[in-house]
Amino acid sequence: MTSSSQVVAPPPAVPPTSFTAAPAASVVAAPAHEWYDATPFPTYSMVVPMYNEADAVAELHESLSRNLASFGKSYEIIFVNDGSKDDTCARLLEIAAKDPHVFVINLRRNFGQTPALAAGFDHARGEIIIAMDGDLQHDPNELPKFIAKIDEGYDVVSGWREKRVDGLFLRRIPSKMANWLIRKVSGVDIHDFGTTFKAYRRDLLEHITLYGDNHRFIPALAHMAGARIAEVPIKNIKAPYRPSNYGLDRTFRVMLDLLTIKFLNSYLTRPIHLFGKIGLACLALSGITGIFLIIRKCLGVAIATEHPLLILIAAMLFLMSLVFFSTGLLAELISRVI
């Protein structure tokens, strides 16, 4: 497993374990050796992507530290500064210098939420990894709900914003439609795929690669791996320091990502079933067209002049069937290799 993260001043004895497609990043926690010494074998890893959240940093850190400490087990908090343009990174570094449980990852630019989470997951060392947003729209006081469910034996625990406070037309209605569609396609019976507030077992995340915007599909990918999934109701709080960055454009990106998840869920281990079906359909249409042309030819019709377009269509459909069959076979070989 490899990573594109570039680590500056890492813990000397333990390089980060990589299992996601993280972007190029600089790890600038200060001092890193104190972070490692404070929690050499953490039970809980908190991963929090931050983008222009300077005003929320102190309050979020205090609340997370208080709740994680209350569990009586070792923990670490990994803040991922996703190319913030304010002084988010500076404030995080100030906290990291005082609190050895805190580690800060500074991405060179704004990559987006999924790459930021991937970078955090790459460096997380805990048995249980919990992710949440950094704008205080998630309440750290609800962490015990997630830990309790994980302790029941679940592999993924997802938050469910049961009572949404977002705009009706721009957020709630598109979100309900997207969640319904994802539920039907993935077969995972949870209500809220979009929230970042989730808890995972580390051994599960090691088998999941994040890319694009697919962090919201982790439950679907986990379901493919046979994971036990549960959800807990959480509060939906308006971000107190700035408005949400999300709009309708995210809904369209979700729809495109859903096509990828559908393919992975249905045809990852048997791609010939997809390409073969399309190939058979093209071959059947080509055959029907060919039979029609042969009958017309037997009736004395000059098909070269009367039906030139049908001849071209029949030939193209036949060639397309060969292409789809070949693609399916090649995909089968590739899936066996990887």
C-alpha positions as CSV (number, residue, x, y, z in Angstrom):
1,M,0.0,0.0,0.0
2,T,1.4,3.4,-1.0
3,S,0.6,7.0,-0.3
4,S,1.3,10.3,-1.9
5,S,1.6,12.1,1.4
6,Q,4.9,13.8,2.0
7,V,5.6,13.8,5.7
8,V,7.6,16.5,7.4
9,A,9.0,15.6,10.9
10,P,7.1,12.4,11.4
11,P,7.2,10.3,14.5
12,P,10.6,8.7,14.0
13,A,9.7,5.1,14.8
14,V,6.3,4.8,13.3
15,P,5.6,6.0,9.7
16,P,2.0,6.4,8.8
17,T,0.1,3.4,7.6
18,S,-1.4,4.2,4.2
19,F,-4.6,2.6,2.9
20,T,-6.2,5.5,1.0
21,A,-5.5,7.7,-2.0
22,A,-4.4,10.8,0.0
23,P,-3.2,13.9,-1.7
24,A,0.3,15.4,-1.4
25,A,0.4,16.9,2.1
26,S,2.8,18.3,4.7
27,V,2.5,17.0,8.2
28,V,3.5,19.9,10.4
29,A,2.4,18.9,13.8
30,A,4.7,20.3,16.4
31,P,6.4,18.5,18.1
32,A,5.5,15.2,16.4
33,H,7.5,13.0,18.8
34,E,5.4,14.2,21.7
35,W,2.2,13.3,19.9
36,Y,3.6,9.8,19.3
37,D,4.9,9.4,22.9
38,A,1.6,10.6,24.4
39,T,-0.5,8.0,22.5
40,P,1.8,5.2,21.2
41,F,-1.2,2.8,20.9
42,P,-4.4,4.9,20.8
43,T,-7.7,3.3,21.0
44,Y,-9.6,6.2,19.4
45,S,-8.5,8.4,16.5
46,M,-10.5,11.5,15.7
47,V,-10.1,12.8,12.1
48,V,-11.4,16.3,11.5
49,P,-11.1,18.0,8.1
50,M,-10.9,21.8,8.5
51,Y,-11.4,24.5,5.9
52,N,-11.5,28.2,7.0
53,E,-12.7,27.2,10.5
54,A,-10.4,29.4,12.5
55,D,-13.2,30.6,14.8
56,A,-14.3,27.1,15.6
57,V,-10.8,25.6,16.4
58,A,-10.6,26.3,20.1
59,E,-14.2,25.4,21.0
60,L,-14.0,22.2,18.9
61,H,-10.7,21.1,20.4
62,E,-11.9,21.6,23.9
63,S,-15.1,19.7,23.4
64,L,-13.4,16.8,21.6
65,S,-10.7,16.5,24.2
66,R,-13.2,16.5,27.1
67,N,-15.3,13.8,25.5
68,L,-12.5,11.5,24.3
69,A,-10.8,11.8,27.7
70,S,-14.0,10.7,29.4
71,F,-13.8,7.2,27.8
72,G,-10.7,6.5,29.9
73,K,-8.7,5.1,27.0
74,S,-5.9,6.6,24.9
75,Y,-6.8,8.8,22.0
76,E,-5.5,11.1,19.3
77,I,-7.0,14.0,17.4
78,I,-5.9,14.5,13.8
79,F,-6.9,17.8,12.3
80,V,-6.5,18.1,8.5
81,N,-6.2,21.7,7.3
82,D,-7.5,21.5,3.8
83,G,-5.8,24.5,2.3
84,S,-7.5,27.1,4.5
85,K,-7.1,30.7,3.6
86,D,-7.5,32.1,7.1
87,D,-5.4,31.4,10.1
88,T,-6.9,27.9,10.8
89,C,-3.6,26.2,10.4
90,A,-1.8,28.6,12.7
91,R,-4.4,28.1,15.5
92,L,-4.2,24.3,15.1
93,L,-0.5,24.4,15.4
94,E,-0.7,26.4,18.6
95,I,-3.0,23.8,20.0
96,A,-0.7,20.9,18.8
97,A,2.3,22.6,20.5
98,K,0.4,22.5,23.8
99,D,-1.6,19.2,23.5
100,P,0.5,16.1,22.6
101,H,-2.7,14.3,21.7
102,V,-3.2,16.6,18.7
103,F,-1.6,16.1,15.3
104,V,-2.0,18.5,12.4
105,I,-1.9,17.7,8.7
106,N,-1.6,20.7,6.4
107,L,-2.6,20.1,2.7
108,R,-0.8,22.2,0.2
109,R,-4.1,23.4,-1.3
110,N,-7.8,22.8,-1.0
111,F,-8.4,19.3,-2.2
112,G,-11.9,18.7,-0.9
113,Q,-13.4,16.7,1.9
114,T,-12.7,13.2,0.6
115,P,-9.0,13.7,0.1
116,A,-8.7,15.5,3.4
117,L,-10.4,12.5,5.2
118,A,-8.1,10.2,3.2
119,A,-5.0,12.0,4.5
120,G,-6.3,11.8,8.1
121,F,-7.2,8.1,7.8
122,D,-3.6,7.5,6.5
123,H,-2.1,8.8,9.7
124,A,-4.7,7.6,12.1
125,R,-3.4,4.8,14.4
126,G,-6.4,4.0,16.6
127,E,-8.5,0.8,16.6
128,I,-11.6,3.0,16.2
129,I,-11.5,5.9,13.8
130,I,-14.2,8.6,14.0
131,A,-14.7,11.3,11.4
132,M,-16.6,14.5,11.7
133,D,-16.8,18.0,10.2
134,G,-14.8,20.8,11.7
135,D,-17.4,23.6,11.6
136,L,-19.3,22.5,14.8
137,Q,-22.4,21.4,12.9
138,H,-21.7,18.1,14.6
139,D,-21.8,17.9,18.4
140,P,-18.8,16.2,20.0
141,N,-21.0,15.4,23.0
142,E,-22.7,12.7,20.9
143,L,-19.5,10.7,20.6
144,P,-20.6,8.3,23.3
145,K,-23.5,7.1,21.1
146,F,-21.0,6.0,18.4
147,I,-18.6,4.3,20.8
148,A,-21.6,2.4,22.4
149,K,-22.7,1.1,19.0
150,I,-19.1,0.1,18.0
151,D,-18.8,-1.7,21.4
152,E,-21.9,-3.7,20.4
153,G,-19.9,-5.2,17.5
154,Y,-20.7,-3.0,14.6
155,D,-18.0,-2.1,12.0
156,V,-19.5,1.2,10.8
157,V,-21.7,3.5,12.8
158,S,-23.2,6.4,10.8
159,G,-24.9,9.5,12.1
160,W,-28.4,10.2,11.1
161,R,-29.5,13.9,11.0
162,E,-33.1,13.0,12.0
163,K,-34.4,16.5,12.2
164,R,-32.7,18.6,9.5
165,V,-32.4,22.4,9.9
166,D,-31.1,23.0,6.3
167,G,-33.0,24.8,3.5
168,L,-36.0,22.8,2.2
169,F,-35.5,23.1,-1.5
170,L,-31.7,23.4,-1.8
171,R,-30.7,20.9,0.9
172,R,-33.4,18.7,2.4
173,I,-35.4,17.6,-0.7
174,P,-32.2,16.9,-2.8
175,S,-30.7,15.1,0.2
176,K,-33.8,12.9,0.7
177,M,-33.8,12.0,-3.0
178,A,-30.1,11.2,-3.0
179,N,-30.3,9.1,0.2
180,W,-33.3,7.2,-1.2
181,L,-31.4,6.4,-4.4
182,I,-28.2,5.5,-2.7
183,R,-30.2,3.2,-0.4
184,K,-31.8,1.4,-3.3
185,V,-28.6,1.0,-5.3
186,S,-26.3,0.0,-2.5
187,G,-28.7,-2.1,-0.4
188,V,-27.6,-0.4,2.8
189,D,-30.6,0.5,4.9
190,I,-29.5,3.8,6.5
191,H,-31.1,7.2,6.3
192,D,-28.2,9.6,6.0
193,F,-25.2,8.8,3.8
194,G,-24.1,12.4,3.5
195,T,-23.0,13.2,7.0
196,T,-19.3,13.0,7.8
197,F,-20.0,12.0,11.4
198,K,-19.2,8.3,11.3
199,A,-17.2,5.8,13.3
200,Y,-15.3,2.9,11.7
201,R,-13.2,0.0,12.8
202,R,-9.6,0.4,11.5
203,D,-9.4,-3.0,10.0
204,L,-12.4,-2.2,7.8
205,L,-11.0,1.1,6.5
206,E,-7.8,-0.6,5.5
207,H,-9.7,-2.4,2.7
208,I,-11.4,0.8,1.4
209,T,-9.8,3.3,-1.0
210,L,-11.1,6.8,-1.0
211,Y,-11.0,8.9,-4.2
212,G,-13.1,11.6,-5.9
213,D,-16.0,12.5,-3.6
214,N,-16.9,9.0,-2.4
215,H,-16.4,9.4,1.4
216,R,-20.2,9.4,1.7
217,F,-20.3,6.0,0.1
218,I,-18.1,4.3,2.7
219,P,-21.1,2.5,4.2
220,A,-21.9,1.1,0.7
221,L,-18.3,0.0,0.1
222,A,-18.2,-1.5,3.6
223,H,-21.4,-3.4,2.9
224,M,-19.7,-5.0,-0.1
225,A,-17.0,-6.2,2.3
226,G,-19.6,-7.8,4.6
227,A,-19.4,-5.1,7.4
228,R,-22.1,-4.7,10.1
229,I,-23.6,-1.2,9.8
230,A,-25.7,0.7,12.2
231,E,-26.8,4.3,12.6
232,V,-27.5,6.6,15.5
233,P,-29.7,9.8,15.5
234,I,-27.6,13.0,15.9
235,K,-28.4,16.7,16.1
236,N,-28.3,18.8,12.9
237,I,-26.8,22.1,14.0
238,K,-26.3,25.1,11.8
239,A,-22.6,25.9,11.6
240,P,-22.2,28.8,14.0
241,Y,-19.4,30.6,12.4
242,R,-20.0,30.4,8.7
243,P,-22.7,29.3,6.2
244,S,-22.5,25.8,4.6
245,N,-20.4,25.4,1.5
246,Y,-22.7,22.9,-0.1
247,G,-25.2,23.5,-2.8
248,L,-27.1,21.7,-5.5
249,D,-23.9,21.0,-7.5
250,R,-23.0,18.4,-4.9
251,T,-26.2,16.4,-5.7
252,F,-25.2,16.0,-9.3
253,R,-21.7,14.9,-8.2
254,V,-23.3,12.3,-6.0
255,M,-25.4,10.9,-8.8
256,L,-22.2,10.4,-10.9
257,D,-20.4,8.8,-8.1
258,L,-23.4,6.5,-7.5
259,L,-22.9,5.0,-11.0
260,T,-19.4,4.0,-10.0
261,I,-20.6,2.5,-6.7
262,K,-23.4,0.6,-8.6
263,F,-20.8,-0.9,-11.0
264,L,-18.5,-1.9,-8.1
265,N,-21.3,-3.3,-6.1
266,S,-22.8,-5.4,-9.0
267,Y,-20.0,-6.2,-11.4
268,L,-16.6,-5.7,-9.7
269,T,-15.9,-9.5,-9.6
270,R,-17.8,-10.3,-12.8
271,P,-17.5,-7.5,-15.3
272,I,-18.2,-9.8,-18.2
273,H,-21.8,-9.9,-17.0
274,L,-22.2,-6.2,-17.7
275,F,-20.2,-5.9,-21.0
276,G,-21.4,-9.3,-22.1
277,K,-25.1,-8.3,-21.8
278,I,-24.5,-5.1,-23.9
279,G,-22.5,-7.2,-26.4
280,L,-25.3,-9.7,-26.7
281,A,-27.9,-7.0,-27.2
282,C,-25.8,-5.4,-30.0
283,L,-25.2,-8.9,-31.6
284,A,-29.0,-9.6,-31.5
285,L,-29.9,-6.3,-33.1
286,S,-27.2,-6.9,-35.7
287,G,-28.6,-10.4,-36.4
288,I,-32.2,-9.2,-36.7
289,T,-31.1,-6.4,-39.1
290,G,-29.0,-8.9,-41.1
291,I,-31.9,-11.4,-41.4
292,F,-34.2,-8.6,-42.6
293,L,-31.7,-7.6,-45.3
294,I,-31.2,-11.2,-46.4
295,I,-35.0,-11.6,-46.8
296,R,-35.1,-8.4,-48.8
297,K,-32.3,-9.6,-51.0
298,C,-34.0,-12.9,-51.7
299,L,-37.1,-10.9,-52.7
300,G,-35.0,-9.2,-55.4
301,V,-34.5,-5.9,-53.7
302,A,-31.2,-4.2,-54.4
303,I,-30.3,-3.7,-50.8
304,A,-27.1,-1.8,-51.5
305,T,-29.1,1.0,-53.0
306,E,-32.4,0.6,-51.1
307,H,-31.0,0.0,-47.6
308,P,-27.4,1.3,-47.4
309,L,-28.0,2.8,-43.9
310,L,-29.3,-0.6,-42.6
311,I,-26.3,-2.4,-43.9
312,L,-24.0,0.2,-42.1
313,I,-26.0,-0.2,-38.9
314,A,-25.9,-4.0,-39.0
315,A,-22.1,-3.9,-39.5
316,M,-21.6,-1.3,-36.7
317,L,-23.7,-3.3,-34.3
318,F,-21.7,-6.4,-35.0
319,L,-18.4,-4.6,-34.5
320,M,-19.7,-3.0,-31.3
321,S,-20.6,-6.5,-29.9
322,L,-17.1,-7.7,-30.5
323,V,-15.7,-4.6,-28.7
324,F,-18.0,-5.2,-25.7
325,F,-17.1,-8.9,-25.5
326,S,-13.4,-8.1,-25.7
327,T,-13.7,-5.4,-23.1
328,G,-15.6,-7.7,-20.8
329,L,-12.9,-10.4,-21.1
330,L,-10.1,-7.9,-20.5
331,A,-11.9,-6.6,-17.4
332,E,-12.3,-10.2,-16.2
333,L,-8.5,-10.7,-16.5
334,I,-7.7,-7.4,-14.8
335,S,-10.1,-8.1,-11.9
336,R,-8.4,-11.5,-11.4
337,V,-5.0,-9.8,-11.3
338,I,-5.9,-7.0,-8.8
